[in-house]
Amino acid sequence: MKAMQDLPVINRLLDLNNENIVSFHVPGHKNGRLYERFQYKNFIDVLHQLDTTEILGTDNLHHPEDVIKESQERASKVFGSEETFFLVNGSTSGIYSMIMAATSPGDKILIDRNCHQSVINAMILGDLVPIYIYPRIEEGQGISIGMPEEEIERQLIAHKEIKAVILTYPTYYGIAWDLKKIGEIVHKYDKILLIDEAHGAHFGLSVHLPPTALSCGADCVVQSTHKTLPSFTQSSMLHIQGNRVQREKLKSMLKIHQSSSPSYLLLSSLDFAVMLYKEQGEALMEELLRNIEGFKADIGTCSRIKVMGEEVVGENKAFALDPTRLWIAVEGVKGYDLDAILRKRFRIQMELSNEYGVLAVTTMGNNKADFDQLQRALQIISSEYMDRCIEEIDVQRYRAPKQVLTPRAAFYGKKKRILLKESIGEISGEYIIPYPPGIPLVIPGEEINEEVLNVLDQMIKGKKEILGLRDGAYQWIDVILR
């Protein structure tokens, strides 16, 4: 038994499993529930015995000729691509590969500023020059709700040398742009459209969901299958169609950015996800949407609990909203506190929070009992905070920092360490990334402004995890030596 005490990671996972936490976070299989529901428990029970490598009877991810080839071809048909590649190094490897396959060092690329950090990392790796576009912000909740198509066209006209456009679709919060219109604009100027669809792998399962990126004409799409479908964490897919991105260059990039020893357990889970999507996906999605509607109807009886809905959709707003993402606010309770109360008192784990509310990631793995528990918890919390008023939260009107250097120049530049509170006007030499969602507040090469420090102050007070700052107390930052 002494040996078992020396397994900190395993023991922590076993402890968490024994807590029976209600999951409103990724991964999409929800604590393995979908594997058990569809009688794949036999697969789970012998998982440790199935961990193998490229031997007689398996296949090679980097040169598939047998079962991996068959599974990828099936995925391509199911998701509507011309070719699909399995990813075992997360969507990050797919983001790197498609961006670097579509560009050459020194190229300019148009990016939405609320992109995932992996997109900026690709700028560093590929020696690319980013040009940013900024989404519209919903004033009441501080989240991005719209991508101005006219601004995309304006940038393409102003910077004719732009090689590709990469956008996040949907956002972490389920906000979708008019991607079909954007695709028409991008292709009108003969540019490549790359889409980070990490949070939209499930979109093809219902007409009540936003359209898929492939159906909107995207040239390359990366999906985090593990987030909204039942594959294991770190397993994703890359889809391609058309001839704007060279296939052989893309395959070469995938070999560079993926492990030479891919996990067959991750590949197996992708196999399962494709099967479930094809055979049961539409029925399961219909069941999920029905449960969500019931939850919203019940919550709607309490005026102090708000769930973001169609009010954010419309002209100069979002084009569409993924109904499986629930952004929830309770009057009188800060989002950070609501997140903590749900976990500590009710064993309900949300995906993320900010000053204003919490985000629930719902998938086909959630059942009605999950929603019932969340509803009861929210109503109890609301009643307990009935007489409590929190000071009105100033909307964090975040002015994105000015780009002074490219991310690559800043990453490799000489740096000095200074106090964060004294950094206004300095050029950041590192990322500042609230996690989740992993969207950079500051990118290497950007000039730190007062708004950045104000937003950071709120996050630190809310005990938000922030990646990049050099100490646990979030007091120091590396800036460019000038």
N, C-alpha and C positions, 0 to 999 in steps of 0.2 A: 504493500500500500504506500510505502514511503516514496516509491518511484512515481506513483500517480500524483503526488503532491508537487512534483517538479515539472509539471506540465501546465504552465500558466495560461497559455492560449487555449488549449483544449479544455481545461477546467472552467475557464471563464465562459466559453461557448456552452458547455454543459449546464452551467448555472443559469445562463440566460434562457436556454431551452426549457429548463424546469420552471421558469417564471410564467410560462404560457402567456407571453406578451402578445397583445393584439397588434398586428402589423398594418400600419398605414404608411409604410415606407418600402423602398426597394429592398430586396429583389422581388420580382413579380410572382414567384411561385408561392410566396407567403409561408415561410417556414416549412417548405416541402409539401404543403397541403395538396397542390395539384397532382403531384406524383402519387400520393396516397389515394386521392379520389379516383384516379384512373388506373389504379392497380399496378402502378410501376414501383410499388414498394419492394418487390423482388430485386429490381435494379438497384435501389437505394441500399438494400441490405447487404449486397455484395460489392458495393462501390469500391472498397479498398482493394478488392481482388481484380478489378477491371482496369486499374491504373497500369498502362502499358506504354509501349513505344512502337517505332516502325519495325515490325517483325513480319515474318511470313503470315499472311492472313489479315493484316491490318491495311494500312495505306500510308501515304505521305502527303501531308497538308500542302507542302510546297511543290509537289508534283503529283496531284491526285489522279489515280487511274482506276480506282476500285470503289470502295464503299463511301469514301469522302466525296469523290466525284459524283456518285449517285445522289448523295444527300444534298450537295450543293446545287445540283441541277434541279432537284425537287423543290428546294427553297426558291430558286429562280422562278420557277413556274408559279409557285404559290404567291410570291410577293410581286410578281409582274415585272421582273427585270430581264435584261438580256443575259446577264451573267451575275452570279452571286458568289462571294468569297466569305468563308467562315473566319472569324477573328477570335484568337485566344489571348490576345494582349489588350483586351478591352477596346472600346470605341476609339480610344486614344490612338492606337496603332492604325486604325482605319482613317482617322482624321489626318495623321501625318502622311499616310501613304497617298490618299487621294489629292491632297494639296500639293505634295511634292511631285506627283505624277502629272499634275496639270500645269506646273510652272517650272521655271529654271531660276538659278540664283540671280538676284538682282531685280526680278520681276515685281511689279506692283500688284496687289490683290485687295479687293474691296471686302471689308469685314464689318459685320454688325458689332458694335462696341460691347454688347452684353454677351459676347461669345464665351465659350468654355476656355479654360486656360490652355487646353491642348492645341487650340487654334493658334494662340500666340506662341506656344512652344514650336509649332511648325514654322512660324516666321523666323525663329531663331535658328532652327535646324536647317531650313532651306535658304537662309540668307535672303528673305523676302521683305518687301517694303509694304507695310499695311496702310491702307487708307480707310478711316473709320466712318461709319454712318451710325446715327444715334436714334434709337427707338423713342416713340412717345411714351411718357410716363403717366400712369394713373395717379392723380394727385392724392387721393384718399388713402391708398395702400402702399404707395411707393414702389410699384412694380411696372415693368414695361408692358404696354398693351398694343403698340402699333408700330409698323415699319413703313415709313413714308416712301411709297413707290417713286414719287417724283424726285426725291432726294437721290435714290439709286440712279435714276436716269441722269440727273444733273451731274453726278460724280463720273458716270461713264462718259459723258460728253466732255467734261473738264479734264479727265485723265484718260486719253485715248489709249495709252499704253497699258492700262489695267488688263491683266491676263485672265483673271477669274474672279468670281464673286462667291463668297461662302457665307451662308446664313444659318442661324439656329432656328429650326422649325420642328415642333413648337418650342416655346420657352419652357422652362422648368415648371411654370405655373399653368401650362396648358393653353397659352395664348398662341393663336395661329395667324399668320399674315395671309394676304391674298397672293399665295405663291404662284398660282397660274399666271396672274398678271405680271408678277415680278419676273417669272421665267420668260415670258414673251419679250419683256424689255431687255433682259440680259442677252437673249439670243438674237434680238434685233441688232445689237451691236457686236454680234459674233464673239461673245465672251462665254466662258464655261461657268455653269451653275453647279456649285457643290453645296450639299445640304447636310448639316449635322441634325439628323432626325433621331437623336438619342432617346427622346421621350415620346416618340410616335410610332414605335414598331407595331402597335395594335390598330392603327388608323383604318386599315382595310377591312375591318371586321363589322362595320356598321355604317349606314348612311347618316347616322346621327353623330358621327365623328368627323373631324376635318378631313379633307382629301389627303391621300398619301403624296409624298414628295415626288415619287416616280410618276404618278398620274398627272402631276402638274408640270412635268417635263424636265425635272432635274437630271443632270448628266451623271452625277455620282451621289450616292446617298449612304450615310453610315447610320445604323440603328443599334441601340443598346438593347438587344433582345432580352437581356437579363433584367431590365428595369420594368417593363410592362408585360412581358411574356415569361414563360417559366424556365428559361435556361439559367445556368449557374452564373453567379457574379463573375465578371471579367470576360464573358462570352458575348460576342456581338456579330453583326454581319455588315458587309459592304456590298451594295448593289450598284450596277453600272448599266447604262443604256446609251445607244448612239455611238458616234465615233469622235467626239470632241476630246476625249481623254484616251491616250494611247494605252491599249490593253497590256501590251508587253511591258511598258514602263511601269504601269500600275502593279503588275505581278512582281516585277523586280523590287519595287518599293515595299511591297508586302513581305518579301523575303528579308529585307533589311530590318523592318520594324517589328517583325514577329519572331517569336522564339523558334530556334531550330529544333526544339524538343517540345512540340505542342502537346497539351494535355488532352488525352482521349476522353477524360471525364467531361471536360468542357465541350468537346466536340459532340459527345453523346447527348449532352443536355440541349445543344442546338438542334440535334436530330429530333429529340422529343418535342421541342418547342414548335418546330415546323409541322410535325404530325398533328399536334394538338390544335394549332392554328387552322390547319386544313380540315380536320375531321370534326372538331368540336367548337372551334373559335367563335363562330357567329352565334351559336346557341348560348355559349358561356357569356359572351358580351351582352346579349339581350338580357340575360339574367342579372348581370352586373348593373346595367343601366336601369333596370326595374328596381333593384335594391337602392340605387342612388336616388331615384325619384321618390321612393317611399321615405328615405331618410330626409330629403329636403322638405317634403310635405310635413313630416312630423316636427322638424326643427322650425319650420315656418310659423308654428303656433307660438313661438317665443320671440318676441320682437327684439330682444337683446342679443340674439345670436344671428349673425349674418354669414351667408354663404355666397361667395361671388358667383354671379350668373350673367345672364344676357345683357345686363345694364352696361357691361364693358364692351359690348359688340355694337358696331355701327360706324357711321362716317367719322373719320379722324380718330377712330378707336381700333379695337381688334376686329379682324375679319371673321374669326370664328373662335370658339372656346371648346376645349376638350372637356366634356362633362365628367370624365373620370378623375379629373384633378379638382379637389375641393379646397378652396382657400377660405378659411373659417376665422371669424373674429367674434369675440364675446365682449360686449360693452362692459367697461370697468376693469378689464384684465388686459395687461400688456401681452403681446404675443409670446415673448420669451417666457413669461410666467405661466401662461396657459400651457405651453409645451411641457414645462417642468411638472405642473400639476397633473396633467394627463398621464405622464409616465410614472411618477412616484406614487400617486394615489390610486390610479385606475389601471395601471399596467397597459396603457395604450401608447404606442410609440408612433409619433408623427414623423414626417420626412424632414421638415425644417420649420423655422419660425423667424419672424422679424419683430419690430416694435408693434406692428399692427395686428398680426394674426399668425396662424399656423397652416401648413400645407399637408393635406392627406393625399398620398399616392394610392389610388385604389386600382385593383387589377382583377382579372378573372379568378384570382386565388382568394379574394375576399368573399365572405358569405353574409347572409342577412344578420346573423348573430353579431358579427363585427360591427355592423352599422348600428344595431340596437344598443350595443355597449357604448359606442361613441356618442350616440344620441343621449343616453341616460347621463353619461359623464358630463357632457356639455350643459345639460339642463340643471344638474346639481351645482356645477360651478357657477352658472349664471345666477341661480337663486341665492347662492352664498355671497355673491358680489353685488347683489341687488342695490344695496345702499352705498356702495363704494364708487367714488368717482376718481378716476385718474386724471392728472393734469392733461389737458389737450396736447396731443403729440404734434409738434411741428413737423409738417411734411418735409422730409429730407430732400430739398431741391438740390440734388447732386449735380454740380457742374463738372463734367468729365474733365480730367486733367489734360493739359495741352501736351501734344507729342513733340518732344524736342529731338530725341534720338530714335533710331530704329531699335526694336527690342534686342536684336543681335548686337548692335554697337554698345548698348547699355549693359548687356549681359557680360560681355568680355571687357568692358571698360574698367579702369582703375577706380576704386571706391574708398570711401571713408565711412566710419560709423558715427552717427550723431543721435541725439535725443529726438524722438519722434515729434515732440511738441515744438522743436526748433527747426523743423524740416520744411516749413512753407517756403516756396520758391526754389527748393532744391530739386534736382533730377533724380528720381528713384532709380536705384541700381538693382531693385528686386521687386517681386510681386507683392501685393497685399491682396489676399484672397479670402473672403469669408467662406467657410465651408461647413455644410453645403450652402449654396449650390455649386461653388467652384468657379464663379464668374469673377474675374479680377476687378477689384476696386481701383487698383493702380497697377499699371504695366511697366516693366523696366523701360526707361527712356521717357517717361512722362513726368511733367513738373507737378509737384505736390502743391495743392491749394488748400485754402481754409475749409472748403466744403468737405474735402476728403477727411480732414482731422475731425470735423464735427460728426460725420457719419461713423468714423472709427470709434469715437468716444461713446456713441450710443451702443455700438456693437459690443464694446468691451464691458460696458455697464450691464448689458444683457447676457454677458458670459458666453458670447458667440465665439466659436473657434475660428481663429484667423491664421491662415498659413502665410509664411513669408517673413514676418517680423522676427527679429533675431533672438528674442528672449521671451520666456514664458509670461512675463508681466507686460509685454507689448509696449516697451518703453524706448526701444532702440530701432534704428533703421539704417540700412546701407544706402548711401547716395553716391552719385558720381563725383569724383574728385575733379574740381575745376581750378 
